[in-house]
């Protein structure tokens, strides 16, 4: 049962072939069996899950089923859930239980989903391997014996979905935190257009970059999850009035008009070093697109190689501002000091991990009066140039494709420096800076048997078109990512 996609599960639930309680029980049993080994959940909610499932079955029986009724999902532990611990994988919020529901998690409640639990992540979403989590790193289920990274910061969700400990889930993408982990776990991960999904009730990292999005085993599953998440939210001042119009199936986009679909390849990324496997698979998928009627064009994003530097100025600056609220005064950890300033210092020193402290310090430095104009404002100018370059590129093509990562998943114990970890975001950060949609989709398996992904990138609010092309690539690649195949059990 855990090999079902969301699309398949919905058909069986609607026909009465399976019940939501049976489906949920299968996932809870698998969490009990493999959850500790994979460490993909921080908090499991079996009582809530079974209650949700029973309510779904009642609605199916009454003929009032909701769009995703009975679908068991994992919720990244960055989204506030009323009455359920929400930690952001930090000691600072280890025992924080919200009295409110985030907009995204409420939308899933309203769609009838079953909450299995809160998935692991990098602390405050700051990291690439989910190793900065106070609760330890989740493990990639591919080649489990090698203890590979499931990516970050949404590594808990990708580990859970790839291993069959959830049928789908949520993530957030600030610089690639959905797309990179999805790519190295053989999943589909969508970073929607900024503003398409509400950030209200989601623990903030970098407010102008944070983008909630879905993670699924197939493009169609991911589109179904996005249709539940998307929509205007008056509580979020950055929420768009645009909708994600999805009728339940993704229509082919190649060979559907007299004018061929123009697909762009970014000139500046062609010389960036990637593995031979990634290069070979990327070229194969480009050849598939060409043979199916697409026109491949070269486009230029002149400042895209500066995107990493820009991101690691803007994101820490916004994090420094956002994380100032964790001072031990109102909620979260409090370590008493001799006076209020000593309490601040001791609380923050004890509550924040090393990577979070590093980014707060970097962010505070670039926002100082001596550095603000030299670093932060200059980064903001280059960010605008990158965004304008994407706008210009899309006058010459309909969609852009590029790798999601340089290579396959690395071992969790890889001895990388902070700068080497940051460099893993090379292919993903520019899309966050521009606020445009990007979807990582499996493009094949490397020689070592591990999955690789490539991105489809579109204009703002071309999310559906991005997913339509991603489905073609998914079909060309044809990898088997069923959990029992991935784990061999």
Buried (B, 14 or more C-beta within 10 A) or exposed (E): BBBBBBBBBBEBBEEEEBBBBBBBBBBBEBBEEBBEEBBBBBBBBBEBBBBBBBBBBEBBEEEEBBBBBBBBBBBBBBBBBBEBBBBBBBBBBBEBBBEEBBBBBBBBBEBBBBBBBBBBBBBBBBBBBBBBBBBEBBBBBBBBEBEBBBBBBBBBBBBBBBBBBBBBBBBBBBBBBBBBBBBBBBBBBBBBBBBBBBBBBBBBBBBBBBBBBBBBBBBBBBBBBBBBBBBBBEEBEBBBEBEBEBEEEBEEBBEEEEEBBBBBBBBBBEEBEBBEBBBBBBEBBBEBBEEBEBBBBEBBBEBBBBBBBBBBBBBBBBBBBBBEEBBBEEBBBBBEBEEEEEBBBBBBEEBBBEBBBBBBEBBBBBBEEEBEEEBBEBBBEBBEBBBEBBEEBBEEBBBBBBBBBBBBBBEBEEEBEBEEBBEBBBBBBBBBBBBBBBBBBBBBBBEEEBBBBBBBBBBBBBBBBBBBBBBBBBEBBEBEBBBEBBBEE
